């Protein structure tokens, strides 16, 4: 179990501007479409912390990001981009 400051998953996704509303972020998380450090969660209230890796659908792609910081507000896009960094994932090769 991790200790230290944390924030609700749905609130962080909204503050980082991945979803237009917090309700939409909660809906996606509640549907089990978000993974925290590889573990599927169905709780919008799950706690996330800096260093956690999130995997979730965004449009037609699946994003894998690492949380760098917790937000204090839903600020402009340039501020939101400082809250996370993309994680390089190995390419999945098709069957031959």
C-alpha positions as a Markdown table, in Angstrom:
| # | Residue | x | y | z |
|---|---|---|---|---|
| 1 | Unk | 0.0 | 0.0 | 0.0 |
| 2 | Unk | 1.4 | 3.4 | -1.0 |
| 3 | Unk | 1.4 | 6.3 | 1.4 |
| 4 | Unk | 1.6 | 10.0 | 0.9 |
| 5 | Unk | -0.6 | 12.6 | -0.8 |
| 6 | Unk | -3.2 | 11.3 | -3.2 |
| 7 | Unk | -6.2 | 12.4 | -5.2 |
| 8 | Unk | -9.3 | 10.8 | -6.6 |
| 9 | Unk | -8.8 | 9.2 | -10.0 |
| 10 | Unk | -11.7 | 10.9 | -11.6 |
| 11 | Unk | -10.7 | 14.3 | -10.3 |
| 12 | Unk | -7.1 | 13.9 | -11.5 |
| 13 | Unk | -8.2 | 12.8 | -15.0 |
| 14 | Unk | -10.5 | 15.8 | -15.2 |
| 15 | Unk | -7.8 | 18.2 | -13.9 |
| 16 | Unk | -5.3 | 16.8 | -16.4 |
| 17 | Unk | -7.9 | 17.6 | -19.1 |
| 18 | Unk | -8.3 | 14.1 | -20.4 |
| 19 | Unk | -12.1 | 14.4 | -20.0 |
| 20 | Unk | -14.3 | 17.4 | -20.5 |
| 21 | Unk | -16.2 | 16.8 | -17.3 |
| 22 | Unk | -15.5 | 15.1 | -14.0 |
| 23 | Unk | -18.7 | 13.1 | -14.5 |
| 24 | Unk | -17.4 | 11.6 | -17.7 |
| 25 | Unk | -14.1 | 10.7 | -16.1 |
| 26 | Unk | -16.0 | 9.0 | -13.3 |
| 27 | Unk | -18.1 | 7.1 | -15.9 |
| 28 | Unk | -15.1 | 5.8 | -17.7 |
| 29 | Unk | -13.4 | 4.8 | -14.4 |
| 30 | Unk | -16.6 | 3.2 | -13.1 |
| 31 | Unk | -16.9 | 1.1 | -16.2 |
| 32 | Unk | -13.6 | -0.5 | -15.5 |
| 33 | Unk | -11.8 | 1.0 | -18.4 |
| 34 | Unk | -8.9 | 2.5 | -16.4 |
| 35 | Unk | -5.9 | 0.6 | -15.0 |
| 36 | Unk | -3.7 | 1.9 | -12.2 |
| 37 | Unk | -0.2 | 0.4 | -12.3 |
| 38 | Unk | -1.7 | -2.5 | -14.4 |
| 39 | Unk | -4.6 | -3.3 | -12.1 |
| 40 | Unk | -8.1 | -2.6 | -13.4 |
| 41 | Unk | -10.2 | -0.4 | -11.2 |
| 42 | Unk | -13.9 | 0.2 | -11.2 |
| 43 | Unk | -13.8 | 2.9 | -8.6 |
| 44 | Unk | -13.8 | 6.6 | -9.7 |
| 45 | Unk | -12.7 | 7.3 | -6.1 |
| 46 | Unk | -9.5 | 5.2 | -6.3 |
| 47 | Unk | -6.5 | 7.2 | -5.1 |
| 48 | Unk | -3.7 | 8.0 | -7.5 |
| 49 | Unk | -0.3 | 9.4 | -6.6 |
| 50 | Unk | 2.7 | 10.8 | -8.4 |
| 51 | Unk | 4.6 | 7.8 | -10.0 |
| 52 | Unk | 1.4 | 5.8 | -10.7 |
| 53 | Unk | 1.0 | 4.6 | -14.3 |
| 54 | Unk | -2.5 | 5.0 | -15.8 |
| 55 | Unk | -3.8 | 3.1 | -18.9 |
| 56 | Unk | -7.1 | 4.2 | -20.4 |
| 57 | Unk | -8.9 | 4.7 | -23.7 |
| 58 | Unk | -9.0 | 8.1 | -25.3 |
| 59 | Unk | -10.8 | 8.3 | -28.5 |
| 60 | Unk | -9.5 | 5.5 | -30.8 |
| 61 | Unk | -6.3 | 5.1 | -28.9 |
| 62 | Unk | -5.2 | 3.7 | -25.5 |
| 63 | Unk | -3.0 | 6.1 | -23.5 |
| 64 | Unk | -0.4 | 5.0 | -21.1 |
| 65 | Unk | 0.8 | 7.9 | -18.9 |
| 66 | Unk | 2.8 | 8.4 | -15.7 |
| 67 | Unk | 1.5 | 10.9 | -13.1 |
| 68 | Unk | 4.2 | 13.5 | -12.4 |
| 69 | Unk | 2.2 | 15.8 | -10.1 |
| 70 | Unk | -1.2 | 16.2 | -8.5 |
| 71 | Unk | -3.2 | 19.2 | -9.7 |
| 72 | Unk | -4.7 | 21.8 | -7.4 |
| 73 | Unk | -7.2 | 23.0 | -10.1 |
| 74 | Unk | -8.3 | 22.4 | -13.6 |
| 75 | Unk | -6.0 | 24.9 | -15.3 |
| 76 | Unk | -5.2 | 25.7 | -18.9 |
| 77 | Unk | -3.9 | 22.9 | -21.2 |
| 78 | Unk | -0.2 | 23.9 | -20.9 |
| 79 | Unk | -0.5 | 23.6 | -17.1 |
| 80 | Unk | -2.3 | 20.3 | -17.3 |
| 81 | Unk | 0.5 | 18.8 | -19.5 |
| 82 | Unk | 2.9 | 19.3 | -16.6 |
| 83 | Unk | 0.9 | 16.8 | -14.5 |
| 84 | Unk | 1.9 | 13.7 | -16.6 |
| 85 | Unk | 4.3 | 12.2 | -19.0 |
| 86 | Unk | 3.7 | 9.6 | -21.7 |
| 87 | Unk | 5.1 | 6.1 | -21.1 |
| 88 | Unk | 6.8 | 4.4 | -24.0 |
| 89 | Unk | 5.2 | 1.0 | -24.5 |
| 90 | Unk | 6.6 | -1.8 | -26.6 |
| 91 | Unk | 4.9 | -2.3 | -29.9 |
| 92 | Unk | 2.7 | -5.3 | -30.1 |
| 93 | Unk | 3.6 | -7.3 | -33.2 |
| 94 | Unk | 1.0 | -9.2 | -35.1 |
| 95 | Unk | 0.9 | -13.0 | -35.5 |
| 96 | Unk | 2.9 | -14.3 | -38.5 |
